[in-house]
Amino acid sequence: MHRNWLLTLSIAAVLAVGCDTAPTAPTAATAPSSTLSATAGAADRVGESCAVDIGATTRPLPALHFMEAMLGVASGQAGLNCGSIRSLDAKLEGIAKALDQNPQNFHGACGTSGAVLNELESMVRRGALENISFPAPAPGAPTTLLGLAEELNTAWCQAARGERTPPGLP
C-alpha cells in the first residue's frame, strides 16, 4: 500500500515556512514543545541539554521534526532519565545528518531509524515509555509513536533500496 502522508506533511511544512508560521503539532497533556526537558539528574554536567532536539536542518524534514516533537512529548510524560533521552536525541541527530546532505544518505537514515525503532519498542515493552497516540498529521498517517517510527524507518529503507522515491525528491 502506497502512503502519501509524508508528501502531504512535506507540502504543509513548505507552506508553513513560506508563510512564516510554525506548523502545529498535536495537543498533549504536557507542553507540545519538541525540546521538552526531562528532570536532569545530579550526574548531569552543567550546560548539557537533556532534551530531544535535532536543531535546524537545511532541508525541510517535516516528518523527522514531527517525530522529534512526539518523542519530546513521550519522554516528558514518561520522565525518562537524561541518558535515555540523549540516546534517542543522538540517533535522531544521526538521521538528520544523513538526510540533510546532498545526496541524501538513505542507507544511514535506514540503519539509524531502525535503531530508534528498536529502542522505542524496547522502552514501550518494559513500560519505560508510553506508546502515545496523536491525531494523524495527514490522511493515512500513523497515529502512535511506534507507528510513526516504523513508517519512517520503512520509507527510508525503501528509498535506500531504490524501491521508492521519498517525498520531495524528483
C-alpha positions, 0 to 999 in steps of 0.5 A: 500500500502506497502512503502519501502522508509524508508528501502531504506533511512535506507540502504543509511544512513548505507552506508553513515556512513560506508563510512564516508560521510554525506548523502545529503539532498535536495537543498533549497533556504536557507542553507540545514543545519538541525540546521538552526537558526531562528532570536532569539528574545530579550526574548531569554536567552543567550546560548539557541539554537533556532534551530531544532536539535535532536543531535546524536542518537545511532541508525541510524534514517535516516528518523527522521534526514531527517525530522529534516533537512526539518523542519530546512529548513521550519522554516528558510524560514518561520522565525518562532519565537524561541518558535515555533521552540523549540516546534517542536525541543522538540517533535522531541527530544521526538521521538528520545528518544523513538526510540533510546532505546532498545526496541524501544518505538513505542507507544511514537514515535506514540503519539509524531509524531502525535503531530508534525503532528498536529502542522505542519498542524496547522502552514501550515493552518494559513500560519505560515509555508510553506508546502515545497516540496523536491525531494523524498529521495527514490522511493515512498517517500513523497515529502512535509513536511506534507507528510513526517510527516504523513508517519512517524507518520503512520509507527510508529503507525503501528509498535506500533500496531504490524501491521508492522515491521519498517525498520531495525528491524528483 
